[in-house]
Amino acid sequence: MTRAMGAAMRRIHVGNALSAFGLGFTVPYLYVYVAQVRGLGAMTAGLVLAVFAVAALVVLPFAGRAIVRRGPLPVLLVALVTASVGALSLGLSGVAAAVLLSAAVLGAGQAVMQPALATMIVECSTAQTRSGAFATQFFLQNLGLGVGGLIGGHLVDPTQAGSFTLLFSLEAAMFLLLVVVMATVRLPHAPRITDAPAQSAGASWKQLLGNRAMVQLCVLGFVLFFACYGQFESGLSAYGVEAAGISTSALGTALAANTLVIVVAQFAVLRFVERRKRSRVIASVGLIWAVAWAVAGYAGLGNGSQTMATAAFISTYALFGLGEAMLSPTLAPLVADLAPTGMAGQYNSAFALVKQLALAVGPAVGGPLGASLHAPYIVVFLLFSLGITVLAVRLGRQLTEAQNHPSAARSRVVAQGPAAAGQAPAHA
């Protein structure tokens, strides 16, 4: 990595931390703010959460093309200003129509940030440093969300609407501060692996869908996000409260355990992940999450004490965190390595779109199932986790060695050294 790439990457990581820190102020309290503080009721609060997902689904198909044509930095700056306007207006809105419109603006801005930042990381990293860069991004995002939520919890007062206005104003300020930081980034052109199928920079969505490995990765990504992230604050929490008798404080502890495992384990597992095939790492995550669902089944369906049930439920979230730490340096670099030159923005947006679909469908399916049909809920998502393992193994057959196991491919090239006289040079 060159000095210019390193300087740009440091600013990008600062940006990731600031955006997560700002989101942490408001995300845990959005439902309470809309339903209780503004007195708009549970239905409006639910619609606000749905609007975030709908806004993301609307803008992401266009975000990829914009990133390809204009570059990730201009798109990111527009997204940040949009999100800042949405956050500030949401904190000032008092009627349902204004709240929903503000949520749509904020959700659209937040959604476009993800592929834009991911594309900037791709352009400021090499195949050797990309896994570590995305691991750092995930670490900072979780740390920022946790610290922001902690500070926000001490600032907010459910009896004072002004305290929530302050939180949303702080979130808007974080986005504007990020505009200042990101405006100083100078994106170099990083070298990339050379064995991805060659396509023009103006490749359409139809051409993307023609990349069989990318399509399989998107299917796998949908199942990953549906079976894990889509259940955290919906089906799994409902199951814990209804089936396992978990208190709200214990639920908070479980979420904290998830974040703690990610923060502690992220860099500990990085070297382990980098030395193994990416498809096998993802397959291992499926097995770990299958164990997590089995432990959750014990918490709600077993005959142990309440203490044992609570401990098992917290362990479920911790196991999910371990899997997330393994995925962060695996999925995003794989998307980047599958993308033809100049198409990283399109591919990152497509994968972000798949993630948003899963996060929209996951709670709608898992919430009612986890609250009422406890045993079927555990069985269904345990099978989904095992399905992750099967899909990951199948994906591995579509990947080249450089895409699936880049460290091994580089090692072979280094070991071969310069080509002998009369021999063609080896290619990674």
C-alpha positions as CSV (number, residue, x, y, z in Angstrom):
1,M,0.0,0.0,0.0
2,T,1.4,3.4,-1.0
3,R,1.6,6.4,1.4
4,A,-1.3,8.1,-0.4
5,M,-3.5,5.0,-0.1
6,G,-2.7,4.8,3.6
7,A,-3.6,8.4,4.2
8,A,-6.8,8.1,2.3
9,M,-7.7,4.9,4.2
10,R,-7.2,6.5,7.6
11,R,-9.7,9.3,6.7
12,I,-12.1,6.7,5.4
13,H,-11.9,4.8,8.7
14,V,-12.4,8.0,10.6
15,G,-15.5,8.6,8.5
16,N,-16.9,5.1,9.2
17,A,-16.5,5.7,12.9
18,L,-18.1,9.1,12.8
19,S,-21.1,7.9,10.8
20,A,-21.7,5.0,13.1
21,F,-21.3,7.2,16.2
22,G,-23.9,9.5,14.8
23,L,-26.3,6.7,14.0
24,G,-25.8,5.3,17.5
25,F,-27.3,8.4,19.0
26,T,-30.7,7.8,17.5
27,V,-31.2,4.2,16.2
28,P,-32.0,2.6,19.6
29,Y,-34.5,5.3,20.5
30,L,-36.3,5.9,17.2
31,Y,-39.4,3.8,18.0
32,V,-39.8,5.5,21.4
33,Y,-39.4,8.9,19.9
34,V,-42.1,8.5,17.2
35,A,-44.6,6.4,19.2
36,Q,-44.4,8.0,22.6
37,V,-42.5,11.3,22.6
38,R,-44.3,12.6,19.5
39,G,-47.4,10.7,20.4
40,L,-47.9,9.3,16.9
41,G,-48.6,5.7,18.0
42,A,-47.1,2.3,17.4
43,M,-48.4,2.0,13.8
44,T,-46.6,5.2,12.7
45,A,-43.5,4.1,14.4
46,G,-43.6,0.8,12.6
47,L,-44.2,2.7,9.3
48,V,-41.1,4.8,10.0
49,L,-39.0,1.7,10.3
50,A,-40.5,0.3,7.1
51,V,-39.8,3.6,5.3
52,F,-36.1,3.3,6.0
53,A,-36.0,-0.1,4.2
54,V,-38.2,1.1,1.3
55,A,-36.1,4.2,0.8
56,A,-33.0,2.1,0.6
57,L,-34.6,-0.3,-1.9
58,V,-35.5,2.7,-4.1
59,V,-32.2,4.5,-4.2
60,L,-29.7,1.6,-4.2
61,P,-30.3,0.4,-7.8
62,F,-29.3,3.9,-9.0
63,A,-26.5,4.4,-6.5
64,G,-24.2,1.8,-8.2
65,R,-24.4,3.4,-11.6
66,A,-23.8,6.9,-10.1
67,I,-20.7,5.6,-8.3
68,V,-19.4,4.0,-11.5
69,R,-20.0,7.2,-13.5
70,R,-19.1,9.9,-11.0
71,G,-16.9,8.1,-8.5
72,P,-17.6,7.1,-4.9
73,L,-16.6,10.4,-3.2
74,P,-19.1,12.8,-4.9
75,V,-21.9,10.3,-4.3
76,L,-20.9,9.9,-0.7
77,L,-20.8,13.6,-0.1
78,V,-24.3,14.0,-1.6
79,A,-25.5,11.1,0.6
80,L,-24.1,12.6,3.7
81,V,-25.7,16.0,3.1
82,T,-29.0,14.2,2.4
83,A,-28.8,12.2,5.6
84,S,-27.9,15.3,7.6
85,V,-31.0,17.1,6.3
86,G,-33.2,14.0,7.0
87,A,-31.8,13.6,10.6
88,L,-32.3,17.3,11.5
89,S,-35.8,17.4,10.0
90,L,-36.8,14.2,11.8
91,G,-35.8,15.7,15.1
92,L,-38.0,18.8,14.4
93,S,-41.0,17.0,13.0
94,G,-44.1,16.7,15.0
95,V,-46.7,15.3,12.6
96,A,-46.9,11.9,10.9
97,A,-46.4,13.1,7.3
98,A,-43.3,15.1,8.2
99,V,-41.8,12.3,10.3
100,L,-42.3,9.8,7.4
101,L,-40.9,12.1,4.8
102,S,-37.9,12.9,7.0
103,A,-37.3,9.2,7.6
104,A,-37.3,8.6,3.9
105,V,-34.7,11.2,3.3
106,L,-32.5,10.0,6.1
107,G,-32.9,6.3,5.0
108,A,-32.0,7.2,1.4
109,G,-28.8,9.0,2.5
110,Q,-27.8,6.2,4.9
111,A,-28.3,3.5,2.3
112,V,-26.1,5.2,-0.3
113,M,-23.3,5.7,2.2
114,Q,-22.6,1.9,2.5
115,P,-21.7,1.1,-1.1
116,A,-19.9,4.5,-1.5
117,L,-17.7,3.9,1.5
118,A,-17.1,0.3,0.5
119,T,-16.0,1.3,-3.0
120,M,-13.6,3.9,-1.5
121,I,-12.0,1.2,0.7
122,V,-11.6,-1.0,-2.5
123,E,-9.9,1.9,-4.3
124,C,-7.5,2.6,-1.3
125,S,-6.5,-1.0,-0.7
126,T,-4.8,-3.9,-2.4
127,A,-5.7,-7.5,-2.5
128,Q,-3.2,-8.1,0.4
129,T,-4.7,-5.4,2.6
130,R,-8.4,-5.5,1.7
131,S,-9.5,-8.0,4.3
132,G,-7.9,-6.1,7.1
133,A,-9.4,-2.8,5.8
134,F,-12.9,-4.2,5.9
135,A,-12.3,-5.8,9.3
136,T,-11.3,-2.4,10.6
137,Q,-14.4,-0.8,9.1
138,F,-16.7,-3.4,10.8
139,F,-14.8,-2.9,14.1
140,L,-15.2,0.9,14.0
141,Q,-18.8,0.7,13.0
142,N,-19.7,-1.5,16.0
143,L,-17.6,0.5,18.3
144,G,-19.2,3.8,17.1
145,L,-22.7,2.4,17.4
146,G,-22.1,1.2,20.9
147,V,-20.5,4.4,22.1
148,G,-23.1,6.6,20.4
149,G,-25.9,4.5,21.9
150,L,-24.3,4.7,25.4
151,I,-23.9,8.5,25.2
152,G,-27.4,8.9,23.7
153,G,-28.9,6.9,26.5
154,H,-27.6,9.4,29.1
155,L,-28.7,12.4,27.1
156,V,-32.2,11.4,26.2
157,D,-35.3,12.0,28.4
158,P,-38.6,10.4,27.3
159,T,-40.5,13.2,28.9
160,Q,-38.6,16.0,27.0
161,A,-39.0,16.2,23.2
162,G,-36.1,18.6,23.2
163,S,-33.7,16.0,24.3
164,F,-34.5,13.9,21.2
165,T,-34.2,17.0,19.0
166,L,-30.7,17.3,20.5
167,L,-29.9,13.7,19.6
168,F,-31.0,14.1,16.0
169,S,-29.1,17.4,15.8
170,L,-25.9,15.7,16.9
171,E,-26.5,13.0,14.3
172,A,-26.9,15.6,11.6
173,A,-23.7,17.4,12.9
174,M,-21.8,14.1,12.7
175,F,-22.8,13.7,9.0
176,L,-21.7,17.3,8.2
177,L,-18.4,16.7,10.0
178,L,-17.9,13.6,7.9
179,V,-18.4,15.8,4.8
180,V,-15.5,17.9,5.9
181,V,-13.3,14.9,6.6
182,M,-14.2,13.1,3.4
183,A,-13.7,16.2,1.2
184,T,-10.0,15.9,2.0
185,V,-9.7,12.4,0.7
186,R,-7.7,11.9,-2.5
187,L,-8.5,8.5,-4.0
188,P,-5.6,6.7,-5.7
189,H,-6.1,3.9,-8.2
190,A,-5.2,0.7,-6.4
191,P,-4.0,-2.5,-8.2
192,R,-6.5,-5.3,-8.4
193,I,-6.5,-9.0,-9.0
194,T,-6.5,-9.7,-12.7
195,D,-8.4,-12.9,-13.2
196,A,-12.0,-11.6,-12.9
197,P,-14.0,-11.7,-16.1
198,A,-13.3,-8.6,-18.2
199,Q,-16.2,-6.3,-18.6
200,S,-16.6,-2.7,-19.6
201,A,-16.9,0.0,-17.0
202,G,-20.5,0.7,-18.3
203,A,-21.7,-2.8,-17.7
204,S,-25.4,-2.9,-16.9
205,W,-27.3,-4.8,-14.3
206,K,-28.0,-7.5,-16.9
207,Q,-24.3,-8.0,-17.3
208,L,-23.9,-8.2,-13.5
209,L,-26.6,-10.9,-13.4
210,G,-24.6,-12.8,-16.0
211,N,-21.7,-13.2,-13.5
212,R,-22.7,-16.6,-12.0
213,A,-20.4,-16.3,-9.0
214,M,-21.8,-12.9,-8.1
215,V,-25.4,-14.2,-8.4
216,Q,-24.6,-17.1,-6.1
217,L,-22.9,-14.7,-3.6
218,C,-26.0,-12.5,-3.6
219,V,-28.3,-15.5,-2.9
220,L,-25.9,-16.5,-0.1
221,G,-25.8,-13.0,1.2
222,F,-29.6,-12.8,1.4
223,V,-29.7,-16.0,3.5
224,L,-26.9,-14.7,5.7
225,F,-28.6,-11.4,6.5
226,F,-32.1,-12.9,6.7
227,A,-31.1,-15.6,9.2
228,C,-29.0,-13.4,11.4
229,Y,-29.2,-9.6,11.2
230,G,-32.8,-9.7,10.2
231,Q,-33.6,-11.5,13.5
232,F,-31.7,-9.6,16.1
233,E,-34.3,-7.0,17.0
234,S,-37.4,-8.8,15.8
235,G,-37.8,-12.6,15.8
236,L,-35.0,-13.5,18.2
237,S,-35.8,-10.8,20.8
238,A,-39.5,-11.7,20.6
239,Y,-38.6,-15.4,21.0
240,G,-36.4,-14.6,24.0
241,V,-39.1,-12.6,25.8
242,E,-42.0,-14.9,25.0
243,A,-40.4,-18.4,25.1
244,A,-37.4,-18.0,27.3
245,G,-38.8,-15.4,29.7
246,I,-35.8,-13.1,29.1
247,S,-36.1,-9.7,30.8
248,T,-35.5,-6.4,28.9
249,S,-32.3,-5.9,30.8
250,A,-31.0,-9.4,29.9
251,L,-31.9,-8.6,26.3
252,G,-29.8,-5.5,26.5
253,T,-27.0,-7.6,28.0
254,A,-27.2,-10.0,25.1
255,L,-26.9,-7.2,22.5
256,A,-24.0,-5.9,24.4
257,A,-22.4,-9.3,24.4
258,N,-22.8,-9.4,20.7
259,T,-21.0,-6.1,20.3
260,L,-18.3,-7.1,22.8
261,V,-17.4,-10.3,21.0
262,I,-17.1,-8.4,17.7
263,V,-14.9,-5.8,19.2
264,V,-12.7,-8.3,21.0
265,A,-12.6,-11.0,18.4
266,Q,-12.4,-9.0,15.2
267,F,-8.6,-8.8,14.8
268,A,-8.0,-12.1,16.6
269,V,-9.9,-14.0,13.9
270,L,-8.5,-11.9,11.0
271,R,-5.3,-13.9,10.6
272,F,-7.2,-17.2,10.9
273,V,-9.7,-16.0,8.2
274,E,-7.0,-14.7,5.8
275,R,-5.2,-18.0,5.7
276,R,-8.3,-20.0,4.7
277,K,-10.5,-20.2,1.6
278,R,-13.3,-17.6,1.8
279,S,-16.0,-20.1,0.9
280,R,-14.9,-22.4,3.8
281,V,-14.9,-19.4,6.2
282,I,-18.5,-18.6,5.3
283,A,-19.4,-22.3,5.5
284,S,-17.9,-22.3,9.1
285,V,-20.1,-19.3,10.0
286,G,-23.2,-21.3,9.0
287,L,-22.2,-24.1,11.4
288,I,-21.5,-21.6,14.2
289,W,-24.8,-20.0,13.7
290,A,-26.5,-23.4,13.6
291,V,-25.0,-24.0,17.1
292,A,-26.3,-20.6,18.1
293,W,-29.8,-21.4,17.1
294,A,-29.6,-24.7,19.0
295,V,-28.5,-22.9,22.1
296,A,-31.4,-20.5,21.7
297,G,-33.6,-23.5,21.4
298,Y,-32.3,-24.7,24.8
299,A,-33.0,-21.3,26.3
300,G,-36.6,-21.2,25.3
301,L,-37.6,-24.9,25.0
302,G,-35.4,-26.6,27.6
303,N,-36.3,-27.4,31.2
304,G,-33.4,-25.6,32.9
305,S,-33.6,-22.7,35.3
306,Q,-34.2,-19.2,34.4
307,T,-30.5,-18.4,35.0
308,M,-29.4,-21.1,32.6
309,A,-32.0,-19.9,30.0
310,T,-30.7,-16.3,30.3
311,A,-27.0,-17.5,30.0
312,A,-27.9,-19.6,27.0
313,F,-29.7,-16.7,25.3
314,I,-26.8,-14.3,25.9
315,S,-24.4,-17.0,24.5
316,T,-26.6,-17.1,21.3
317,Y,-25.9,-13.4,20.6
318,A,-22.2,-13.9,21.4
319,L,-22.0,-16.8,18.9
320,F,-23.6,-14.6,16.3
321,G,-21.0,-11.9,17.0
322,L,-18.2,-14.4,16.4
323,G,-19.7,-15.3,13.0
324,E,-20.1,-11.6,12.1
325,A,-16.4,-11.0,13.0
326,M,-15.4,-13.8,10.6
327,L,-17.7,-12.5,7.8
328,S,-16.5,-8.8,7.8
329,P,-13.1,-9.5,6.3
330,T,-14.5,-12.1,3.9
331,L,-17.8,-10.9,2.2
332,A,-16.9,-7.4,1.2
333,P,-13.4,-8.2,-0.2
334,L,-15.0,-11.1,-2.1
335,V,-17.5,-8.7,-3.7
336,A,-14.7,-6.4,-4.7
337,D,-12.6,-9.2,-6.2
338,L,-15.6,-10.4,-8.3
339,A,-16.1,-7.0,-9.7
340,P,-14.6,-6.2,-13.1
341,T,-12.3,-3.1,-13.2
342,G,-14.3,0.0,-12.6
343,M,-17.4,-1.8,-11.5
344,A,-16.9,-2.0,-7.8
345,G,-19.5,0.6,-7.1
346,Q,-22.1,-1.4,-9.1
347,Y,-21.3,-4.6,-7.3
348,N,-21.2,-3.0,-3.9
349,S,-24.6,-1.4,-4.5
350,A,-26.1,-4.7,-5.7
351,F,-24.9,-6.5,-2.6
352,A,-26.2,-3.7,-0.4
353,L,-29.5,-4.0,-2.1
354,V,-29.6,-7.7,-1.3
355,K,-28.8,-6.9,2.3
356,Q,-31.6,-4.4,2.5
357,L,-34.1,-6.9,1.1
358,A,-33.1,-9.4,3.7
359,L,-33.4,-6.9,6.5
360,A,-36.8,-5.9,5.3
361,V,-38.1,-9.5,4.9
362,G,-36.4,-10.9,8.0
363,P,-38.3,-9.1,10.7
364,A,-41.6,-9.5,8.9
365,V,-41.2,-13.3,8.8
366,G,-39.2,-13.8,12.0
367,G,-41.2,-11.5,14.3
368,P,-44.5,-13.2,14.3
369,L,-42.9,-16.7,14.1
370,G,-40.6,-16.0,17.0
371,A,-43.3,-14.6,19.2
372,S,-45.9,-17.4,18.7
373,L,-44.4,-20.6,17.1
374,H,-41.4,-21.1,19.2
375,A,-40.2,-24.6,18.2
376,P,-40.8,-24.1,14.4
377,Y,-39.0,-20.7,14.6
378,I,-35.8,-22.4,16.0
379,V,-36.0,-25.3,13.5
380,V,-36.5,-23.0,10.5
381,F,-33.6,-20.8,11.2
382,L,-31.3,-23.6,12.3
383,L,-32.0,-25.1,8.8
384,F,-31.3,-21.7,7.2
385,S,-27.9,-21.7,9.0
386,L,-27.1,-25.1,7.7
387,G,-28.2,-23.9,4.2
388,I,-25.5,-21.1,4.5
389,T,-22.9,-23.9,4.8
390,V,-24.2,-25.7,1.7
391,L,-24.5,-22.5,-0.4
392,A,-20.9,-21.5,0.6
393,V,-19.5,-24.8,-0.5
394,R,-21.3,-24.5,-3.8
395,L,-20.1,-20.9,-4.3
396,G,-16.5,-22.1,-3.7
397,R,-16.7,-24.1,-6.9
398,Q,-17.4,-21.0,-8.9
399,L,-14.5,-19.0,-7.6
400,T,-11.0,-18.8,-9.0
401,E,-8.1,-19.5,-6.6
402,A,-7.3,-15.8,-6.4
403,Q,-10.9,-14.9,-5.5
404,N,-11.4,-17.7,-3.0
405,H,-7.9,-18.0,-1.4
406,P,-5.9,-14.9,-2.4
407,S,-3.2,-15.4,0.2
408,A,-2.3,-18.9,-1.2
409,A,-2.3,-17.5,-4.8
410,R,0.1,-14.8,-3.8
411,S,2.3,-17.2,-1.9
412,R,2.7,-19.4,-5.0
413,V,3.7,-16.5,-7.2
414,V,6.3,-15.3,-4.6
415,A,7.6,-18.9,-4.3
416,Q,8.0,-19.2,-8.1
417,G,10.0,-16.0,-8.3
418,P,11.1,-14.7,-11.7
419,A,10.2,-16.8,-14.7
420,A,13.0,-19.0,-15.9
421,A,14.6,-18.4,-19.3
422,G,12.3,-19.5,-22.0
423,Q,9.3,-19.8,-19.7
424,A,6.2,-17.7,-19.6
425,P,5.6,-15.7,-16.4
426,A,3.2,-17.1,-13.9
427,H,-0.1,-15.3,-13.2
428,A,-1.9,-15.0,-9.9
